[in-house]
């Protein structure tokens, strides 16, 4: 009997952990985000259904139009449509982004802590990949592929991934769908070298096995965000 109880508790714990590991599931047709509400919850409270209209589910995002990549130091421009831009996405567990890449531009190594991403190349060529978490043999395996127009690639939730346009004279465009209304993004270089306040150069010099002067130089750079 005791063994059965332990197994039941373990099973319930497993199910519960999966249930709380993703966006909350809707318990009604929709829960349009009320971003003006003072109530703080995981996500947004629901707007009064009687006050909801079609515009809550619509955005004239102009995702068919090219974005400016010339101002980006990494040569890319990410246009994200999440619950902050489209309140009707609240509790639906999905968002999307258009990514424009200049010739030789990249969307640098980053993670989405709350979402898996599926990327479709609309124009051009991209070299993409993701790196696994630390493995038992102390390795981190790279899974990478060159994608052409119409190709699709998946980046698992939370793993470091990137996209790079290897063509020197043609831009590229991709559309990404993400499994969260608010996937979040952590750009690795920005977070490590551009945090505020900065991480101690003693810590980073030891972690990267370089001189502190190298870390100080990196921290002195301007680490911009390519999400617009």
LOBALUM-843180 format. One record per residue: residue number from 0; x, y, z of N, C-alpha, C, O in turn. Coordinates in Angstrom, 2 decimals. Atoms other than C-alpha are relative to their C-alpha. Layout:
! LOBALUM-843180
NUM; X; Y; Z; X; Y; Z; X; Y; Z; X; Y; Z
...
END
This chain:
! LOBALUM-843180
0; 0.83; -1.21; 0.00; 0.00; 0.00; 0.00; 0.86; 1.25; 0.00; 0.59; 2.21; -0.73
1; -0.90; -1.16; -0.09; 2.80; 2.40; 0.92; 0.68; 0.26; -1.33; 0.82; 1.41; -1.76
2; -0.67; -0.15; 1.29; 4.58; 1.73; -2.37; -0.95; 0.61; -1.03; -0.54; 1.46; -1.82
3; 0.99; -0.54; 0.93; 1.37; 2.46; -4.31; -0.22; 1.48; 0.25; -0.38; 2.27; -0.69
4; 0.18; -1.42; -0.34; 0.95; 5.73; -2.44; 1.15; 0.85; -0.52; 0.96; 1.93; -1.06
5; -1.19; -0.72; 0.47; 4.50; 6.78; -3.24; -0.05; 0.19; -1.51; 0.24; 1.27; -2.02
6; 0.09; -0.08; 1.46; 3.98; 5.99; -6.93; -1.06; 1.00; -0.43; -0.86; 1.74; -1.39
7; 1.07; -0.94; 0.33; 0.72; 7.95; -6.97; 0.46; 1.44; 0.20; 0.21; 2.30; -0.64
8; -0.50; -1.35; -0.28; 2.34; 10.99; -5.36; 1.02; 0.43; -1.04; 1.01; 1.57; -1.50
9; -1.01; -0.32; 1.01; 5.26; 10.81; -7.79; -0.65; 0.33; -1.34; -0.23; 1.26; -2.03
10; 0.71; -0.24; 1.26; 2.87; 10.61; -10.75; -0.68; 1.36; 0.01; -0.60; 2.11; -0.96
11; 0.69; -1.28; -0.10; 0.82; 13.57; -9.54; 0.99; 1.16; -0.05; 0.71; 2.19; -0.66
12; -1.03; -1.04; 0.04; 4.00; 15.59; -9.00; 0.48; 0.23; -1.42; 0.69; 1.37; -1.84
13; -0.46; -0.11; 1.38; 5.12; 14.83; -12.54; -1.03; 0.72; -0.86; -0.68; 1.62; -1.62
14; 1.07; -0.62; 0.78; 1.76; 15.78; -14.05; -0.11; 1.48; 0.35; -0.25; 2.32; -0.54
15; 0.11; -1.39; -0.44; 1.60; 18.95; -11.97; 1.14; 0.84; -0.55; 0.92; 1.98; -0.97
16; -1.15; -0.76; 0.50; 5.11; 20.00; -13.00; -0.17; 0.34; -1.46; 0.21; 1.44; -1.89
17; 0.23; -0.28; 1.42; 4.16; 19.70; -16.67; -1.11; 1.04; -0.16; -1.06; 1.87; -1.06
18; 1.13; -0.90; 0.11; 0.93; 21.58; -16.07; 0.40; 1.45; 0.26; -0.15; 2.36; -0.36
19; -0.38; -1.37; -0.34; 2.66; 24.61; -14.56; 1.22; 0.47; -0.77; 1.70; 1.58; -0.55
20; -1.22; -0.35; 0.71; 5.62; 24.59; -16.94; -0.25; 0.78; -1.27; 0.70; 1.19; -1.94
21; 0.31; -0.72; 1.22; 3.78; 26.31; -19.80; -1.04; 1.06; 0.30; -1.49; 1.20; 1.43
22; 0.99; -1.04; -0.20; 1.36; 29.17; -20.35; -1.30; -0.58; 0.55; -1.64; -1.72; 0.22
23; 1.27; 0.50; -0.52; -1.94; 28.84; -18.44; -1.00; -0.27; -1.12; -1.11; 0.52; -2.06
24; 0.96; 0.35; 1.03; -4.62; 27.11; -20.49; -1.29; 0.79; 0.20; -1.69; 1.04; 1.34
25; 1.24; -0.76; -0.13; -7.82; 29.04; -21.26; -1.12; -0.89; 0.56; -1.23; -2.06; 0.22
26; 1.17; 0.70; -0.57; -10.92; 28.04; -19.28; -1.29; 0.55; -0.58; -2.38; 0.19; -0.13
27; 1.14; -0.54; 0.71; -13.22; 30.01; -21.57; 0.43; 0.25; -1.43; 1.57; -0.03; -1.79
28; -0.33; -0.21; 1.41; -13.35; 30.99; -25.25; 1.24; 0.87; -0.17; 2.10; 0.59; -1.01
29; -1.14; -0.91; 0.09; -10.88; 33.83; -24.71; 0.12; 0.75; 1.32; -0.81; 0.81; 2.13
30; -0.28; -0.83; -1.18; -9.30; 35.99; -22.02; 0.87; 1.15; -0.46; 2.09; 1.15; -0.24
31; -0.74; -1.14; 0.53; -8.31; 39.25; -23.64; 0.69; 0.73; 1.15; 0.07; 1.02; 2.17
32; -0.79; -0.62; -1.07; -5.56; 40.89; -21.60; -0.51; 1.39; 0.35; -0.69; 2.24; -0.53
33; 0.31; -1.33; -0.50; -6.61; 43.83; -19.47; 1.29; 0.58; 0.57; 1.60; 0.40; 1.75
34; -1.33; -0.48; -0.40; -3.24; 45.57; -19.35; -0.06; 1.19; 0.95; 0.96; 1.59; 1.51
35; 0.15; -1.13; -0.90; -4.65; 48.46; -17.32; -0.41; -0.43; 1.41; -0.49; 0.41; 2.31
36; 0.43; 0.47; -1.32; -5.75; 46.29; -14.40; 1.15; 0.06; 1.00; 2.27; -0.30; 0.67
37; -1.05; -0.03; -1.03; -3.83; 46.83; -11.14; 0.27; -1.37; 0.60; 1.24; -1.54; 1.35
38; -0.15; 1.35; -0.54; -4.25; 43.13; -10.31; 1.17; -0.69; -0.68; 1.25; -0.70; -1.91
39; -1.18; 0.68; 0.54; -0.99; 41.19; -10.75; -0.20; -1.51; 0.06; -0.38; -2.08; 1.14
40; 0.12; 1.45; 0.09; -1.26; 37.60; -11.94; 1.08; -0.51; -0.95; 1.81; 0.28; -1.54
41; -0.93; 0.60; 0.94; 0.84; 35.18; -13.99; -0.58; 0.15; -1.40; -1.34; -0.70; -1.85
42; 0.62; -0.37; 1.26; 0.01; 36.77; -17.33; -0.79; 1.27; 0.22; -0.29; 2.21; 0.85
43; 0.86; -1.16; -0.19; -2.87; 39.26; -17.43; -1.39; -0.46; 0.38; -1.84; -1.53; -0.04
44; 1.39; 0.30; -0.32; -6.34; 39.31; -15.93; -0.84; 0.23; -1.25; -0.41; 0.89; -2.19
45; 0.87; -0.08; 1.17; -9.26; 39.07; -18.35; -0.74; 1.33; -0.06; -1.23; 1.84; 0.95
46; 0.87; -1.14; 0.27; -10.94; 42.06; -19.85; -1.45; -0.45; 0.06; -1.75; -1.59; -0.28
47; 1.43; 0.32; -0.04; -14.70; 42.14; -19.32; -0.45; -0.48; -1.39; -0.34; 0.26; -2.36
48; 0.39; 0.53; 1.32; -16.04; 39.89; -22.12; -0.99; 0.89; -0.75; -0.99; 0.91; -1.98
49; 0.98; -0.87; 0.65; -18.84; 42.36; -22.79; 0.67; 1.23; -0.63; 0.07; 1.90; -1.47
50; -0.71; -1.15; 0.56; -16.21; 45.03; -23.57; 0.97; -0.41; -1.10; 1.63; 0.45; -1.70
51; -0.91; 0.51; 1.03; -14.23; 42.81; -25.97; -0.57; 0.26; -1.38; -1.78; 0.13; -1.60
52; 0.43; -0.15; 1.39; -14.36; 43.59; -29.68; 1.05; -0.58; -0.93; 2.10; -1.04; -0.47
53; -0.89; 0.63; 0.97; -12.68; 42.39; -32.87; 1.41; 0.59; 0.00; 2.37; -0.11; -0.31
54; -1.32; -0.63; -0.01; -9.83; 44.88; -32.50; 0.93; -0.59; 1.06; 2.15; -0.45; 0.95
55; -0.83; 0.65; -1.01; -8.63; 42.99; -29.41; 0.75; -1.20; -0.57; 1.73; -1.65; 0.02
56; -0.62; 1.16; 0.64; -7.71; 40.12; -31.76; 0.71; 0.37; -1.30; 1.09; -0.50; -2.08
57; -0.52; -0.49; 1.29; -6.30; 42.26; -34.58; 1.13; 0.99; 0.23; 1.13; 1.76; 1.19
58; -1.06; -1.02; 0.02; -3.13; 44.23; -35.29; 0.45; 0.20; -1.44; 0.80; -0.76; -2.13
59; -0.52; -0.32; 1.34; -2.17; 45.97; -38.51; 1.52; 0.03; 0.08; 2.13; 1.10; 0.08
60; -1.43; 0.13; -0.29; 1.38; 44.70; -38.08; 0.89; 0.25; -1.20; 2.09; 0.47; -1.05
61; -0.76; -0.22; 1.23; 2.46; 45.13; -41.71; 1.21; -0.94; -0.09; 2.30; -0.53; -0.48
62; -1.10; 0.97; 0.02; 4.54; 41.98; -41.47; 0.42; -0.38; -1.42; 1.40; -1.10; -1.60
63; -0.39; 0.23; 1.39; 4.63; 41.86; -45.27; 1.07; 0.99; -0.47; 1.62; 0.84; -1.55
64; -0.93; -1.05; 0.41; 6.91; 44.91; -45.32; 1.38; -0.21; 0.62; 1.49; -0.56; 1.79
65; -1.37; 0.16; -0.51; 10.73; 44.75; -44.99; 0.28; 0.96; 1.16; -0.22; 2.08; 1.18
66; -0.43; -0.82; -1.12; 12.25; 46.08; -41.77; 1.41; 0.53; -0.24; 2.18; -0.05; -1.01
67; -1.32; -0.63; 0.13; 15.30; 48.33; -41.47; 1.02; -0.77; 0.83; 0.86; -0.90; 2.05
68; -1.07; 0.70; -0.71; 18.42; 46.35; -40.57; 1.29; 0.81; 0.06; 2.28; 0.36; 0.64
69; -1.23; -0.78; 0.11; 20.95; 49.12; -41.22; 0.45; 0.58; 1.33; 1.63; 0.86; 1.51
70; -0.34; -0.59; -1.29; 20.82; 50.48; -37.66; 0.46; -1.03; 1.03; 0.91; -0.68; 2.12
71; -0.35; 1.07; -0.93; 21.52; 47.11; -36.06; 1.47; -0.40; -0.17; 1.92; -0.64; -1.29
72; -1.41; 0.40; 0.05; 25.13; 46.25; -35.18; 0.16; -1.46; -0.38; 1.21; -1.86; -0.89
73; -0.09; 1.42; 0.35; 24.34; 42.55; -35.67; -0.69; -0.28; -1.33; -0.67; -1.42; -1.81
74; 0.59; 0.17; 1.33; 22.45; 43.12; -38.93; -1.31; -0.75; -0.02; -1.55; -1.53; -0.93
75; 1.31; 0.64; 0.02; 18.98; 41.97; -37.97; -1.02; 0.87; 0.71; -0.68; 1.78; 1.47
76; 1.11; -0.74; -0.61; 15.59; 43.29; -36.93; -1.10; -0.99; 0.30; -1.66; -1.61; -0.61
77; 1.03; 0.94; -0.44; 13.12; 41.21; -34.91; -1.27; 0.79; 0.34; -1.25; 1.65; 1.22
78; 1.30; -0.62; -0.27; 9.46; 42.32; -35.00; -0.88; -1.04; 0.68; -1.39; -1.95; 0.04
79; 0.73; 0.99; -0.81; 7.68; 40.44; -32.21; -1.45; 0.42; 0.19; -1.74; 1.57; 0.52
80; 1.42; -0.20; -0.29; 3.91; 40.12; -31.94; -0.36; -0.94; 1.14; -0.61; -2.13; 0.93
81; 0.37; 0.80; -1.16; 3.14; 38.94; -28.42; -1.20; 0.64; 0.69; -1.85; 1.52; 0.12
82; 1.21; -0.48; -0.68; 0.44; 39.64; -25.84; 0.07; 1.51; 0.27; -0.96; 2.15; 0.44
83; -0.12; -1.43; -0.23; 1.83; 43.14; -25.29; -0.49; 0.81; -1.20; -0.97; 1.93; -1.04
84; 0.49; -0.68; 1.20; 0.96; 44.06; -28.89; -1.40; -0.45; -0.40; -2.13; 0.29; -1.06
85; 1.27; 0.59; 0.42; -2.08; 41.80; -29.31; -0.67; -0.62; 1.22; -0.43; -1.79; 1.52
86; 0.57; 0.46; -1.27; -4.16; 41.47; -26.10; -0.78; -1.32; -0.11; -0.88; -2.06; 0.87
87; 0.77; 1.23; 0.18; -6.26; 38.64; -27.57; 0.83; -1.27; 0.13; 0.26; -2.36; 0.22
88; -0.87; 1.17; -0.16; -3.23; 36.32; -27.28; 0.05; -0.51; 1.44; 0.53; -1.62; 1.68
89; -0.08; 0.38; -1.41; -3.59; 36.21; -23.48; -0.60; -1.38; 0.23; -1.74; -1.65; -0.17
90; 0.33; 1.41; -0.35; -3.76; 32.54; -22.26; 0.00; -0.95; -1.19; -0.26; -2.14; -1.01
91; 0.07; 0.87; 1.17; -3.56; 31.20; -25.83; 1.32; -0.71; -0.30; 1.36; -1.62; -1.12
92; -1.26; 0.73; 0.10; 0.11; 30.17; -25.57; 0.67; 0.05; -1.35; 1.27; -0.93; -1.79
93; -0.62; -0.11; 1.32; 1.30; 31.47; -28.91; 0.35; 1.45; -0.29; -0.32; 2.37; 0.17
94; -0.38; -1.31; 0.49; 3.10; 34.43; -30.48; 0.81; -0.21; -1.27; 1.10; -1.36; -1.63
95; -0.81; 0.17; 1.20; 5.10; 35.12; -33.62; 0.91; 1.20; -0.20; 0.74; 2.24; 0.43
96; -0.95; -1.07; 0.29; 7.93; 37.21; -34.99; 0.44; -0.07; -1.45; 0.60; -1.15; -2.01
97; -0.67; -0.11; 1.30; 9.22; 38.41; -38.33; 1.43; 0.41; 0.29; 1.68; 1.34; 1.06
98; -1.41; -0.34; -0.17; 13.02; 38.46; -38.50; 0.59; 0.35; -1.36; 0.54; -0.46; -2.29
99; -0.69; -0.44; 1.22; 14.84; 40.45; -41.19; 1.51; -0.04; 0.25; 1.98; 0.39; 1.30
100; -1.46; 0.13; -0.11; 18.54; 39.75; -41.80; 0.65; 0.74; -1.15; 0.33; 0.51; -2.32
101; -0.82; -0.63; 1.03; 20.94; 42.01; -43.66; 0.95; -1.04; -0.58; 1.15; -2.09; 0.03
102; -1.07; 0.89; 0.47; 23.55; 40.34; -45.88; 1.07; -0.15; 1.08; 1.57; 0.84; 1.61
103; -0.94; 0.34; -1.07; 25.89; 38.62; -43.40; -0.50; 0.41; 1.39; 0.27; 0.45; 2.35
104; 0.59; -0.34; -1.29; 23.51; 39.66; -40.61; -0.39; -1.24; 0.78; -0.50; -2.34; 0.22
105; 0.36; 1.13; -0.83; 22.57; 37.46; -37.70; -0.97; 0.39; 1.10; -1.04; 1.55; 1.51
106; 0.74; -0.10; -1.26; 20.11; 36.97; -34.87; 0.89; -0.76; 0.98; 0.88; -1.99; 0.98
107; -1.08; 0.63; -0.75; 22.84; 36.29; -32.29; -0.48; -1.02; 1.02; -1.67; -1.06; 1.34
108; 0.39; 1.05; -0.95; 22.88; 33.39; -29.81; -0.86; 0.55; 1.15; -0.49; 1.51; 1.82
109; 0.96; -0.44; -1.01; 19.91; 33.73; -27.46; -0.86; -1.18; 0.41; -0.79; -2.25; -0.19
110; 0.95; 1.02; -0.42; 17.30; 31.72; -25.61; -1.37; 0.63; 0.19; -1.50; 1.84; 0.38
111; 1.35; -0.39; -0.38; 13.54; 31.89; -25.09; -0.36; -0.84; 1.22; -0.65; -2.03; 1.07
112; 0.20; 0.80; -1.21; 12.98; 30.83; -21.47; -1.38; -0.62; 0.11; -1.57; -1.57; 0.87
113; 1.36; 0.50; -0.16; 9.26; 30.24; -21.95; -0.59; -0.57; -1.28; -1.81; -0.78; -1.34
114; 0.61; 0.43; 1.25; 8.86; 28.97; -25.50; 0.92; -0.83; -0.88; 2.13; -0.62; -0.93
115; -0.62; 0.67; 1.15; 9.79; 26.51; -28.21; -0.28; 0.87; -1.22; -1.31; 1.54; -1.29
116; 0.14; -0.83; 1.20; 10.30; 28.21; -31.58; 0.07; -0.88; -1.25; 0.91; -1.78; -1.34
117; -0.08; 0.63; 1.31; 9.57; 26.97; -35.09; 0.17; 1.11; -1.04; -0.65; 2.02; -1.14
118; -0.42; -1.06; 0.92; 11.23; 29.03; -37.82; -0.21; -0.44; -1.44; 0.16; -1.55; -1.81
119; 0.19; 0.24; 1.43; 10.24; 29.23; -41.50; 0.73; 1.07; -0.79; 0.52; 2.26; -0.54
120; -0.71; -0.96; 0.85; 12.51; 30.87; -44.08; -0.94; 0.45; -1.13; -1.42; -0.37; -1.91
121; 0.87; -0.54; 1.04; 10.46; 33.17; -46.32; 0.80; 0.44; -1.23; 0.33; 0.30; -2.36
122; -0.87; -0.45; 1.09; 13.32; 34.58; -48.41; 1.45; -0.21; 0.40; 1.81; -0.02; 1.56
123; -1.43; 0.09; -0.24; 17.03; 33.88; -48.74; 0.46; -1.32; 0.61; -0.22; -2.34; 0.52
124; -0.67; 1.17; -0.58; 19.33; 31.45; -46.95; 0.44; 0.32; 1.42; 0.89; 1.43; 1.69
125; -0.44; -0.19; -1.38; 20.06; 31.01; -43.25; 0.76; -1.22; 0.49; 0.39; -2.36; 0.20
126; -0.69; 1.04; -0.76; 22.58; 29.00; -41.26; -0.51; 0.12; 1.43; -0.33; 1.15; 2.08
127; 0.63; -0.06; -1.32; 20.80; 28.11; -38.02; 0.46; -1.17; 0.86; 0.97; -2.17; 0.35
128; -0.35; 1.12; -0.86; 21.44; 25.95; -35.00; -0.36; 0.26; 1.45; -0.67; 1.39; 1.83
129; 0.16; -0.13; -1.45; 20.97; 25.27; -31.31; 0.98; -0.93; 0.69; 1.47; -1.90; 0.10
130; -0.97; 0.75; -0.79; 23.21; 23.90; -28.57; -0.73; -0.64; 1.18; -1.56; 0.00; 1.82
131; 0.65; 0.70; -1.09; 22.13; 21.30; -26.03; 0.46; 0.53; 1.36; 1.46; 1.24; 1.46
132; -0.43; -0.26; -1.37; 22.28; 21.73; -22.27; 1.20; -0.89; 0.31; 1.56; -1.76; -0.49
133; -1.17; 0.79; -0.38; 25.27; 20.25; -20.42; -0.35; -1.48; 0.07; -1.30; -1.87; 0.75
134; 0.27; 1.43; 0.07; 25.42; 16.50; -21.15; 0.84; -0.77; 1.03; 1.73; -0.22; 1.67
135; -0.69; 0.83; -0.99; 26.62; 13.62; -18.99; 1.50; -0.09; -0.29; 2.30; -0.23; 0.64
136; -1.43; 0.06; 0.35; 29.92; 13.55; -20.90; 0.65; 1.38; -0.02; 1.75; 1.55; -0.54
137; -0.48; -1.38; -0.14; 30.36; 17.31; -20.19; 0.08; 0.74; -1.33; 0.77; 1.76; -1.44
138; 0.00; -0.65; 1.31; 29.74; 18.21; -23.82; -1.29; 0.80; -0.19; -2.27; 0.61; 0.53
139; 1.19; -0.72; 0.46; 27.29; 20.61; -25.44; -0.05; -0.18; -1.51; 0.77; 0.38; -2.24
140; 0.05; 0.35; 1.42; 26.23; 19.30; -28.84; -0.72; 1.06; -0.81; -1.77; 1.57; -0.41
141; 0.61; -0.94; 0.93; 25.49; 21.65; -31.74; -0.79; -0.75; -1.06; -0.29; -1.69; -1.68
142; 0.83; 0.48; 1.10; 22.61; 20.83; -34.10; -0.20; 1.18; -0.95; -0.84; 2.17; -0.57
143; 0.03; -1.14; 0.91; 22.92; 23.07; -37.16; -0.36; -0.44; -1.41; -0.17; -1.60; -1.79
144; 0.46; 0.31; 1.34; 21.57; 23.26; -40.69; -0.03; 1.29; -0.84; -0.27; 2.37; -0.30
145; 0.19; -1.11; 0.92; 21.60; 25.53; -43.74; -1.42; -0.11; -0.57; -1.80; -1.13; -1.14
146; 1.40; -0.01; 0.45; 18.01; 26.50; -44.60; -0.15; 0.90; -1.22; 0.50; 1.95; -1.33
147; 0.36; -0.80; 1.15; 16.64; 27.79; -47.87; -1.48; 0.35; 0.05; -2.20; -0.10; 0.95
148; 1.38; -0.47; 0.03; 13.33; 29.40; -48.79; -0.98; -1.18; 0.13; -0.89; -2.16; -0.60
149; 1.00; 1.03; -0.23; 10.43; 27.30; -47.49; 0.38; -1.04; 1.04; -0.46; -1.82; 1.46
150; -0.44; 0.97; -1.00; 12.53; 25.27; -45.03; -0.43; 0.41; 1.41; -0.66; 1.59; 1.69
151; 0.47; -0.20; -1.37; 11.52; 24.87; -41.38; 0.99; -0.64; 0.96; 1.56; -1.69; 0.67
152; -0.91; 0.54; -1.02; 13.63; 24.34; -38.24; -0.58; 0.32; 1.37; -1.19; 1.38; 1.57
153; 0.54; -0.17; -1.35; 12.69; 23.90; -34.57; 1.12; 0.21; 1.01; 2.14; -0.48; 0.98
154; -0.91; -0.25; -1.10; 14.52; 25.34; -31.56; -0.72; -0.34; 1.30; -1.68; 0.35; 1.66
155; 0.68; 0.39; -1.24; 13.57; 23.57; -28.29; 0.05; 1.10; 1.07; 0.98; 1.91; 1.12
156; 0.13; -1.02; -1.04; 12.48; 25.70; -25.36; 1.24; 0.10; 0.89; 1.76; -0.90; 1.37
157; -1.07; -0.28; -0.95; 15.24; 27.32; -23.32; 1.41; -0.23; -0.51; 2.36; 0.15; 0.17
158; -1.35; 0.29; 0.49; 18.17; 26.19; -25.50; 0.56; 1.17; -0.81; -0.17; 1.88; -1.50
159; -0.67; -1.07; 0.75; 20.71; 28.63; -26.95; -0.08; -0.31; -1.49; 0.24; -1.41; -1.92
160; 0.10; 0.20; 1.45; 20.11; 29.11; -30.67; 0.31; 1.31; -0.72; 0.43; 2.37; -0.10
161; -0.43; -1.16; 0.79; 20.99; 31.49; -33.51; -0.46; -0.19; -1.43; -0.82; -1.29; -1.85
162; 0.18; 0.04; 1.45; 20.39; 32.37; -37.16; 0.98; 0.98; -0.63; 1.22; 2.07; -0.10
163; -1.01; -0.82; 0.68; 22.95; 33.77; -39.61; -0.25; -0.06; -1.50; -0.45; -1.14; -2.06
164; 0.13; -0.08; 1.46; 22.60; 34.95; -43.20; 1.41; -0.05; -0.60; 2.15; 0.93; -0.50
165; -1.37; 0.14; 0.49; 25.77; 33.64; -44.91; 0.24; 0.66; -1.36; 1.36; 0.63; -1.86
166; -0.11; -0.58; 1.34; 25.10; 35.46; -48.20; 0.41; 1.47; 0.12; -0.19; 2.22; 0.88
167; -0.57; -1.34; -0.16; 27.10; 38.66; -48.67; -0.74; 1.08; -0.77; -0.51; 2.27; -0.53
168; 0.64; -1.02; 0.82; 24.81; 40.37; -51.19; -1.52; -0.09; -0.04; -2.16; 0.61; -0.83
169; 1.46; 0.12; 0.00; 21.23; 39.29; -50.40; -0.53; -0.10; 1.43; 0.05; -0.80; 2.26
170; 0.60; 0.11; -1.33; 19.01; 39.80; -47.35; -0.79; -1.30; 0.14; -0.95; -2.04; -0.83
171; 0.84; 1.18; -0.26; 16.91; 37.05; -45.76; -1.14; 0.41; 0.93; -1.03; 1.39; 1.68
172; 1.17; -0.26; -0.85; 13.53; 36.96; -44.04; -0.52; -1.33; 0.52; -0.57; -2.31; -0.22
173; 0.58; 1.21; -0.59; 12.04; 34.40; -41.65; -1.19; 0.39; 0.86; -1.30; 1.53; 1.33
174; 1.14; -0.16; -0.90; 8.82; 33.98; -39.69; 0.10; -1.08; 1.06; 0.26; -2.26; 0.75
175; -0.12; 0.94; -1.12; 8.95; 32.38; -36.24; -1.29; -0.03; 0.79; -1.86; 1.01; 1.11
176; 1.13; 0.19; -0.91; 6.07; 30.95; -34.23; 0.55; -0.52; 1.32; 1.44; -1.38; 1.34
177; -0.51; 0.35; -1.32; 6.61; 30.60; -30.48; -1.14; -0.44; 0.91; -2.25; 0.11; 0.86
178; 1.05; 0.65; -0.80; 4.70; 28.51; -27.93; -0.28; 0.70; 1.32; -0.44; 0.05; 2.35
179; 0.34; -0.78; -1.20; 4.04; 31.30; -25.44; -0.53; 1.34; -0.43; -0.11; 1.89; -1.45
180; 0.49; -1.34; 0.27; 2.09; 34.52; -25.37; 1.07; 1.05; 0.29; 0.99; 2.18; -0.19
181; -1.09; -0.90; -0.37; 5.26; 36.09; -23.91; 1.27; -0.83; 0.17; 1.67; -1.12; 1.30
182; -1.11; 0.96; -0.07; 8.28; 33.91; -24.80; 1.24; 0.49; 0.71; 2.00; -0.31; 1.25
183; -1.23; -0.54; -0.58; 10.97; 36.25; -23.49; 1.19; -0.30; -0.89; 1.17; -1.24; -1.69
184; -1.24; 0.23; 0.75; 14.45; 36.52; -24.99; 1.18; 0.43; 0.85; 1.19; 1.52; 1.42
185; -1.24; -0.32; -0.69; 17.87; 36.41; -23.38; 1.11; -0.10; -1.03; 1.51; -1.20; -1.40
186; -1.12; -0.01; 0.92; 20.62; 37.46; -25.79; 1.27; -0.22; 0.82; 1.58; 0.58; 1.71
187; -1.08; 0.45; -0.89; 23.69; 35.73; -24.37; 1.06; 1.06; 0.22; 1.39; 1.37; 1.37
188; -1.06; -1.00; -0.15; 26.35; 38.36; -25.07; -0.50; 1.21; 0.79; 0.20; 1.71; 1.67
189; 0.56; -1.17; -0.69; 24.09; 41.19; -23.91; -0.15; -0.26; 1.49; 0.19; 0.58; 2.32
190; 0.25; 0.33; -1.40; 23.17; 39.41; -20.68; 1.30; -0.15; 0.78; 1.40; 0.28; 1.93
191; -1.25; 0.28; -0.72; 26.71; 38.36; -19.81; 0.88; 1.24; 0.10; 1.44; 1.53; 1.16
192; -0.94; -1.12; 0.02; 28.66; 41.46; -20.84; -0.68; 1.37; 0.13; -0.01; 2.38; 0.36
193; 0.68; -1.30; -0.04; 25.99; 44.17; -20.81; -1.00; 0.14; 1.11; -1.85; 1.04; 1.06
194; 0.96; -0.08; -1.10; 24.09; 43.54; -17.57; 0.18; 1.29; 0.79; 1.25; 1.90; 0.77
195; -0.04; -1.20; -0.82; 23.26; 46.43; -15.26; -0.53; -0.31; 1.40; -1.71; -0.61; 1.55
196; -1.43; -0.31; 0.05; 25.03; 46.51; -12.88; 0.78; -1.14; -0.63; 0.27; -2.25; -0.75
197; -0.79; 1.04; 0.67; 27.84; 44.58; -14.60; 0.39; -1.13; 0.93; 0.59; -0.94; 2.13
198; -0.53; 1.14; -0.74; 28.88; 41.12; -13.52; 1.49; 0.26; 0.27; 2.18; 0.80; -0.60
199; -1.40; -0.22; -0.36; 32.25; 41.23; -11.73; 0.93; -0.57; -1.08; 0.74; -1.69; -1.54
200; -0.94; 0.49; 1.00; 35.13; 40.96; -14.20; 0.84; -1.15; 0.54; 1.38; -1.94; -0.24
201; -0.68; 1.16; -0.59; 36.77; 38.54; -11.74; -0.77; -1.28; -0.34; -0.18; -2.30; -0.69
202; 0.85; 1.16; 0.30; 33.82; 36.18; -12.26; 0.11; -0.38; -1.47; 0.32; -1.55; -1.79
203; 0.00; 0.29; 1.44; 33.78; 36.49; -16.05; 1.38; -0.41; -0.51; 1.47; -1.27; -1.38
204; -1.35; 0.38; 0.43; 37.56; 36.29; -16.47; 0.26; -1.46; 0.34; 0.85; -2.19; -0.45
205; -0.17; 1.40; -0.40; 37.55; 33.01; -14.55; -0.87; -0.92; -0.85; -0.43; -1.99; -1.28
206; 0.93; 0.82; 0.76; 34.51; 31.68; -16.41; 0.44; -0.20; -1.44; 0.31; -1.29; -1.99
207; -0.40; 0.07; 1.41; 35.89; 32.47; -19.88; 1.49; -0.27; -0.18; 1.97; -0.39; -1.30
208; -1.43; 0.30; 0.05; 39.53; 31.81; -18.99; 0.76; 0.99; -0.86; 1.56; 0.61; -1.72
209; -0.72; -1.07; 0.69; 40.75; 35.17; -20.29; 0.45; 1.03; 1.03; 0.09; 0.95; 2.20
210; -0.46; -1.07; -0.88; 42.46; 38.22; -18.84; -1.15; 0.98; 0.31; -2.07; 1.15; -0.48
211; 1.06; -0.93; -0.39; 40.34; 40.75; -16.97; -0.09; 1.18; -0.97; -1.17; 1.74; -1.16
212; 0.03; -1.09; 0.97; 41.34; 43.39; -19.52; -0.92; -0.31; -1.18; -1.59; 0.58; -1.70
213; 0.89; 0.41; 1.10; 39.51; 41.41; -22.21; -1.45; 0.16; 0.41; -2.28; 0.65; -0.36
214; 1.36; -0.13; -0.51; 36.38; 41.29; -20.06; -0.39; 1.47; 0.11; -1.50; 1.85; -0.26
215; 0.28; -1.43; -0.14; 36.62; 45.01; -19.31; -0.29; 0.62; -1.36; -1.18; 1.47; -1.48
216; 0.23; -0.52; 1.36; 36.85; 45.74; -23.06; -1.38; -0.42; -0.50; -2.11; 0.38; -1.08
217; 1.31; 0.48; 0.44; 33.80; 43.58; -23.78; -1.12; 0.73; 0.73; -2.13; 1.09; 0.12
218; 1.05; -0.67; -0.76; 31.80; 45.19; -21.01; -0.14; 1.47; -0.38; -1.18; 2.08; -0.14
219; 0.04; -1.40; 0.41; 32.65; 48.62; -22.39; -0.72; 0.20; -1.33; -1.01; 1.34; -1.71
220; 0.69; -0.12; 1.28; 30.95; 47.85; -25.71; -1.47; 0.33; 0.21; -2.01; 0.13; 1.30
221; 1.43; -0.28; -0.05; 27.40; 48.97; -26.51; -0.75; -1.23; -0.47; -0.69; -1.59; -1.65
222; 0.73; 1.22; 0.33; 25.22; 45.85; -26.38; -1.45; 0.34; -0.26; -2.24; 0.54; 0.66
223; 1.35; -0.44; 0.36; 22.09; 46.69; -28.29; -0.97; -1.17; -0.12; -0.57; -2.32; -0.25
224; 1.08; 0.98; 0.15; 18.76; 44.87; -28.50; -0.51; 0.10; -1.44; -0.86; 1.18; -1.89
225; 0.46; -0.03; 1.39; 17.73; 43.88; -32.04; -1.50; -0.28; -0.11; -2.01; -0.50; -1.21
226; 1.45; 0.16; 0.00; 14.05; 43.46; -31.00; -0.66; 1.37; -0.03; -0.37; 2.23; 0.80
227; 0.64; -1.30; 0.15; 11.87; 46.33; -32.16; -1.52; -0.13; 0.07; -2.23; 0.87; -0.03
END
